[in-house]
Amino acid sequence: MNGLRRAALLAFPQLWRRRPPWGGGGGALRRRAGTRGFPAYRSSEEPLRRCGAAAVAPPEEEEEEEQFVFLEYVPEEEPRLPKAGNWPEPEGRPEPDQPGSGGDASRRRPKPPREAHRPRGHPDPSVPSSGVSCSGCGAELHCRDPAVPGYLPSEKYRSLQGEEEEDREGEGGQGATRRQQALEGAVCQRCWMLVHHQQALQVQMPREEYRRVVSAALRSPPRHGRPPLVLCMVDVLDLPDSIPPDLPELVGSQAHLFVLGNKVDLLPGDSPQYLSRLRGRLLEICAGLLDLAKPSPTTTTTQKQQRVVDVHLISAKTGYGVEELISKLQRSWKFNGDVYLVGGTNTGKSTLFNALLHSDYCKSRASDVINRATISPWPGTTLNLLKFPIINPTPYRIFQREARLKADAEKMEEDLSEDEQKQLAILKKQGYLIGRIGRTFQMPKKLKKNCEIEFDAEALSFGMEEEPSVPPITATKKVELTYNEVKDARWFYDTPGIVKDGCVLNLLKEKEVKLVLPTCAIVPRSFVLKPGMTLFLGALGRIDYLQGDQSCWFSVVASNLLPVHITTVEKADAVYQKHAGQTLLKVPMGGEERMKEFPPLVHQDVMLEGTGSTEAVADIKLSSAGWVAVTAHLNDKVHLKCYTPEGTALTVRKPPLLPYIVHIKGRRLQRSAAYETKKPPPLVANLKRDVNKKKRMGKI
């Protein structure tokens, strides 16, 4: 029998050379591998007793808390960072290219993470400021101090100006003018790091400076005899905290006000009429905070008419509602005066600025002259005013625009170009509501492509003994707006974001902000909790369900990357002490050292009375980290103890923003307090739906 076995192994060597799927051989082979330095793995299908007669799970696994992670909506896990120092090699473990390692990619040591890019160059305090603004954030370019907005390293600053050549020419004041023109279109070091390396450099700009810049711009003497129009950008995910409380003082009493609810594409629809309900809720909150519904007795009738408030829901990222916003502005505001875009930090102002820059609201040639604004999740990206000229909406232009919009609305997804379909597919994964932003007024493509190409045959020809000469690279001539195009122009301004007080984002670092701020469609996570249970939203929020007659539903509306953890009230303090700053709660990250500088959690008692199992009674908003919608049975009195970091705001929002969100869930998971997640389908607004395709999908 043994002879037949040896003959079979010799005839089919792949039977004994092939590695088993779990990374090792049988039980004896695994034990021998463990003695040589390999980690001894246990198959999930093998009973625990096969690993040894006295094999017992370690006590850490017994006390391990359950973590609710839904794999279908969680992106790929990033490589884990080492705890400290370099990447040590475990003792006794062979290198991947040595014999015995098997060449398995899963057994190789992970590659060390790429180090953060360090800015180079040195400051030079002796060089005066340029007087030219950064095209990304609006700060004045200089090379004096890296902590001041608009800084460029002195080496880069001088190379852009070309001072050496100018000094040789000795043109005096004309040379200084040329140096300023050479800096136009350049970006500061901070914008460069944000765009190309996704790193935010700290700059010293106090909050009062933001408010001063915004207030000075809005309170300046009105141009063209008309007060400006103020577009107040509001983050619907952060209501009501995203509305600056002192906005009436900033805009003054003469400015017109138009409220924009941004990031509506990230919210799942809990009912067919959720957008109209959300718009009414936003108008109600704005009317209460801005004191627009009840003007003062001294306000005249003319001032009341000027303080007209309109609310419009948009998504600056996916383009939803932007075309309707342009049509509304061109019909109501027309060409009366300048337009200012104001709001808090991280509300999406710069994203809307870039979208309008390449739309029918901007002059056709201006989009080729003016650079796009720098956008990033880091609060306070824009540091000064950015602007572009508004196109004059004449009746003929409005007629042309309406014809284009009507033609676009008749198109189906199959009628779009390949690039548009790819872009649409990407947006469908990022949001629930998508819109297409077109362009009616633009330069003809023939004028752009019909450029003369200089061809010199003598310069390109050379003999066998001659070396080819490379012609010098000449800089392309910069396109500029003429005087006639800007002398009577009305301008659209993007203002710096007003830093919010009591915001948890002010306490977080760059990587933590990227995890907390949602950038794609939010998938609600629902849990059913009994009295005596606790819900953690990372280490940034905690809700204890202390008293209640029956179980309640808790629907979490937050970033999909922010973990949710369920435990008991008795274990909650121990879980926070052990896992805050670690992988389980994830944010903040950095271990014990990070938690020493992070403020502790402070609690607030909340009493609620249920309105039924089909409708949420209130939203527990945990600062800017998200909120939890609480759904309780009718007349059930619920006692909650809610925690947020010290110095941040905790808001009980009544009525809730999405009262029927408890219905957006799947079946309940066995032996768990969680439900399966359910993601509603996306909707493209200004695109004709294929009814036949919908019927075919229904039959299938």
Secondary structure in CASP SS format (residue, H / E / C, confidence):
PFRMAT SS
TARGET T0000
AUTHOR 0000-0000-0000
METHOD secondary structure of the structure
MODEL  1
M C 1.00
N H 1.00
G H 1.00
L H 1.00
R H 1.00
R H 1.00
A H 1.00
A H 1.00
L H 1.00
L H 1.00
A H 1.00
F C 1.00
P C 1.00
Q H 1.00
L H 1.00
W H 1.00
R H 1.00
R C 1.00
R C 1.00
P C 1.00
P C 1.00
W C 1.00
G C 1.00
G C 1.00
G C 1.00
G C 1.00
G H 1.00
A H 1.00
L H 1.00
R H 1.00
R H 1.00
R H 1.00
A H 1.00
G H 1.00
T H 1.00
R C 1.00
G C 1.00
F C 1.00
P C 1.00
A C 1.00
Y C 1.00
R C 1.00
S C 1.00
S C 1.00
E C 1.00
E C 1.00
P C 1.00
L H 1.00
R H 1.00
R H 1.00
C H 1.00
G C 1.00
A C 1.00
A C 1.00
A C 1.00
V C 1.00
A C 1.00
P C 1.00
P H 1.00
E H 1.00
E H 1.00
E H 1.00
E C 1.00
E C 1.00
E C 1.00
E C 1.00
Q E 1.00
F E 1.00
V C 1.00
F C 1.00
L H 1.00
E H 1.00
Y H 1.00
V C 1.00
P C 1.00
E C 1.00
E C 1.00
E C 1.00
P C 1.00
R C 1.00
L C 1.00
P C 1.00
K C 1.00
A C 1.00
G C 1.00
N C 1.00
W C 1.00
P C 1.00
E C 1.00
P C 1.00
E C 1.00
G C 1.00
R C 1.00
P C 1.00
E C 1.00
P C 1.00
D C 1.00
Q C 1.00
P C 1.00
G C 1.00
S C 1.00
G C 1.00
G C 1.00
D C 1.00
A H 1.00
S H 1.00
R H 1.00
R C 1.00
R C 1.00
P C 1.00
K C 1.00
P C 1.00
P C 1.00
R C 1.00
E C 1.00
A C 1.00
H C 1.00
R C 1.00
P C 1.00
R C 1.00
G C 1.00
H C 1.00
P C 1.00
D C 1.00
P C 1.00
S C 1.00
V C 1.00
P C 1.00
S C 1.00
S C 1.00
G C 1.00
V C 1.00
S E 1.00
C C 1.00
S C 1.00
G C 1.00
C C 1.00
G C 1.00
A C 1.00
E E 1.00
L C 1.00
H E 1.00
C C 1.00
R C 1.00
D C 1.00
P C 1.00
A C 1.00
V C 1.00
P C 1.00
G C 1.00
Y E 1.00
L C 1.00
P C 1.00
S H 1.00
E H 1.00
K H 1.00
Y H 1.00
R H 1.00
S H 1.00
L H 1.00
Q H 1.00
G C 1.00
E H 1.00
E H 1.00
E H 1.00
E H 1.00
D H 1.00
R H 1.00
E H 1.00
G C 1.00
E C 1.00
G C 1.00
G H 1.00
Q H 1.00
G H 1.00
A H 1.00
T H 1.00
R H 1.00
R H 1.00
Q H 1.00
Q H 1.00
A H 1.00
L H 1.00
E C 1.00
G C 1.00
A C 1.00
V C 1.00
C C 1.00
Q H 1.00
R H 1.00
C H 1.00
W H 1.00
M H 1.00
L H 1.00
V H 1.00
H H 1.00
H C 1.00
Q C 1.00
Q C 1.00
A C 1.00
L C 1.00
Q C 1.00
V C 1.00
Q C 1.00
M C 1.00
P C 1.00
R H 1.00
E H 1.00
E H 1.00
Y H 1.00
R H 1.00
R H 1.00
V H 1.00
V H 1.00
S H 1.00
A H 1.00
A H 1.00
L H 1.00
R C 1.00
S C 1.00
P C 1.00
P C 1.00
R H 1.00
H H 1.00
G H 1.00
R C 1.00
P C 1.00
P C 1.00
L E 1.00
V E 1.00
L E 1.00
C E 1.00
M E 1.00
V E 1.00
D E 1.00
V H 1.00
L H 1.00
D H 1.00
L C 1.00
P C 1.00
D C 1.00
S C 1.00
I C 1.00
P C 1.00
P C 1.00
D C 1.00
L H 1.00
P H 1.00
E H 1.00
L H 1.00
V H 1.00
G C 1.00
S C 1.00
Q C 1.00
A C 1.00
H E 1.00
L E 1.00
F E 1.00
V E 1.00
L E 1.00
G E 1.00
N E 1.00
K C 1.00
V H 1.00
D H 1.00
L H 1.00
L C 1.00
P C 1.00
G C 1.00
D C 1.00
S C 1.00
P C 1.00
Q C 1.00
Y H 1.00
L H 1.00
S H 1.00
R H 1.00
L H 1.00
R H 1.00
G H 1.00
R H 1.00
L H 1.00
L H 1.00
E H 1.00
I H 1.00
C H 1.00
A H 1.00
G H 1.00
L H 1.00
L H 1.00
D C 1.00
L C 1.00
A C 1.00
K C 1.00
P C 1.00
S C 1.00
P C 1.00
T C 1.00
T C 1.00
T C 1.00
T H 1.00
T H 1.00
Q H 1.00
K H 1.00
Q H 1.00
Q H 1.00
R C 1.00
V C 1.00
V E 1.00
D E 1.00
V E 1.00
H E 1.00
L E 1.00
I C 1.00
S C 1.00
A C 1.00
K C 1.00
T C 1.00
G C 1.00
Y C 1.00
G C 1.00
V H 1.00
E H 1.00
E H 1.00
L H 1.00
I H 1.00
S H 1.00
K H 1.00
L H 1.00
Q H 1.00
R H 1.00
S H 1.00
W C 1.00
K C 1.00
F C 1.00
N C 1.00
G C 1.00
D C 1.00
V E 1.00
Y E 1.00
L E 1.00
V E 1.00
G E 1.00
G E 1.00
T C 1.00
N C 1.00
T C 1.00
G C 1.00
K H 1.00
S H 1.00
T H 1.00
L H 1.00
F H 1.00
N H 1.00
A H 1.00
L H 1.00
L H 1.00
H C 1.00
S C 1.00
D C 1.00
Y C 1.00
C E 1.00
K C 1.00
S C 1.00
R C 1.00
A H 1.00
S H 1.00
D H 1.00
V H 1.00
I C 1.00
N C 1.00
R C 1.00
A C 1.00
T C 1.00
I C 1.00
S C 1.00
P C 1.00
W C 1.00
P C 1.00
G C 1.00
T C 1.00
T C 1.00
L C 1.00
N C 1.00
L C 1.00
L E 1.00
K E 1.00
F E 1.00
P E 1.00
I E 1.00
I C 1.00
N C 1.00
P C 1.00
T C 1.00
P H 1.00
Y H 1.00
R H 1.00
I H 1.00
F H 1.00
Q H 1.00
R H 1.00
E H 1.00
A H 1.00
R H 1.00
L H 1.00
K H 1.00
A H 1.00
D H 1.00
A H 1.00
E C 1.00
K C 1.00
M C 1.00
E H 1.00
E H 1.00
D H 1.00
L C 1.00
S C 1.00
E H 1.00
D H 1.00
E H 1.00
Q H 1.00
K H 1.00
Q H 1.00
L H 1.00
A H 1.00
I H 1.00
L H 1.00
K H 1.00
K H 1.00
Q H 1.00
G C 1.00
Y C 1.00
L E 1.00
I E 1.00
G C 1.00
R C 1.00
I C 1.00
G C 1.00
R C 1.00
T C 1.00
F C 1.00
Q C 1.00
M C 1.00
P C 1.00
K H 1.00
K H 1.00
L H 1.00
K H 1.00
K H 1.00
N C 1.00
C C 1.00
E C 1.00
I C 1.00
E C 1.00
F C 1.00
D C 1.00
A H 1.00
E H 1.00
A H 1.00
L H 1.00
S C 1.00
F C 1.00
G C 1.00
M C 1.00
E C 1.00
E C 1.00
E C 1.00
P C 1.00
S C 1.00
V C 1.00
P C 1.00
P C 1.00
I C 1.00
T C 1.00
A C 1.00
T C 1.00
K C 1.00
K C 1.00
V C 1.00
E C 1.00
L C 1.00
T C 1.00
Y H 1.00
N H 1.00
E H 1.00
V H 1.00
K C 1.00
D C 1.00
A C 1.00
R E 1.00
W E 1.00
F E 1.00
Y E 1.00
D E 1.00
T C 1.00
P C 1.00
G C 1.00
I E 1.00
V C 1.00
K C 1.00
D C 1.00
G C 1.00
C C 1.00
V H 1.00
L H 1.00
N H 1.00
L H 1.00
L C 1.00
K C 1.00
E H 1.00
K H 1.00
E H 1.00
V H 1.00
K H 1.00
L H 1.00
V H 1.00
L C 1.00
P C 1.00
T C 1.00
C C 1.00
A C 1.00
I C 1.00
V C 1.00
P C 1.00
R E 1.00
S E 1.00
F E 1.00
V E 1.00
L E 1.00
K C 1.00
P C 1.00
G C 1.00
M E 1.00
T E 1.00
L E 1.00
F E 1.00
L E 1.00
G C 1.00
A C 1.00
L C 1.00
G E 1.00
R E 1.00
I E 1.00
D E 1.00
Y E 1.00
L E 1.00
Q E 1.00
G C 1.00
D C 1.00
Q C 1.00
S C 1.00
C E 1.00
W E 1.00
F E 1.00
S E 1.00
V E 1.00
V E 1.00
A E 1.00
S C 1.00
N C 1.00
L C 1.00
L C 1.00
P C 1.00
V E 1.00
H E 1.00
I E 1.00
T E 1.00
T E 1.00
V H 1.00
E H 1.00
K H 1.00
A H 1.00
D H 1.00
A H 1.00
V H 1.00
Y H 1.00
Q H 1.00
K H 1.00
H H 1.00
A C 1.00
G E 1.00
Q C 1.00
T C 1.00
L C 1.00
L C 1.00
K C 1.00
V C 1.00
P C 1.00
M E 1.00
G C 1.00
G H 1.00
E H 1.00
E H 1.00
R H 1.00
M H 1.00
K H 1.00
E H 1.00
F C 1.00
P C 1.00
P C 1.00
L E 1.00
V E 1.00
H E 1.00
Q E 1.00
D E 1.00
V E 1.00
M E 1.00
L E 1.00
E E 1.00
G C 1.00
T C 1.00
G C 1.00
S C 1.00
T C 1.00
E C 1.00
A C 1.00
V C 1.00
A E 1.00
D E 1.00
I E 1.00
K E 1.00
L E 1.00
S C 1.00
S C 1.00
A C 1.00
G E 1.00
W E 1.00
V E 1.00
A E 1.00
V E 1.00
T E 1.00
A C 1.00
H C 1.00
L C 1.00
N C 1.00
D C 1.00
K E 1.00
V E 1.00
H E 1.00
L E 1.00
K E 1.00
C E 1.00
Y E 1.00
T E 1.00
P E 1.00
E C 1.00
G C 1.00
T C 1.00
A C 1.00
L E 1.00
T E 1.00
V E 1.00
R E 1.00
K C 1.00
P C 1.00
P C 1.00
L C 1.00
L C 1.00
P C 1.00
Y C 1.00
I H 1.00
V H 1.00
H H 1.00
I C 1.00
K C 1.00
G C 1.00
R C 1.00
R E 1.00
L C 1.00
Q C 1.00
R C 1.00
S C 1.00
A C 1.00
A E 1.00
Y E 1.00
E C 1.00
T C 1.00
K C 1.00
K C 1.00
P C 1.00
P C 1.00
P C 1.00
L E 1.00
V E 1.00
A C 1.00
N C 1.00
L C 1.00
K C 1.00
R C 1.00
D C 1.00
V H 1.00
N H 1.00
K H 1.00
K H 1.00
K H 1.00
R H 1.00
M H 1.00
G H 1.00
K H 1.00
I C 1.00
END
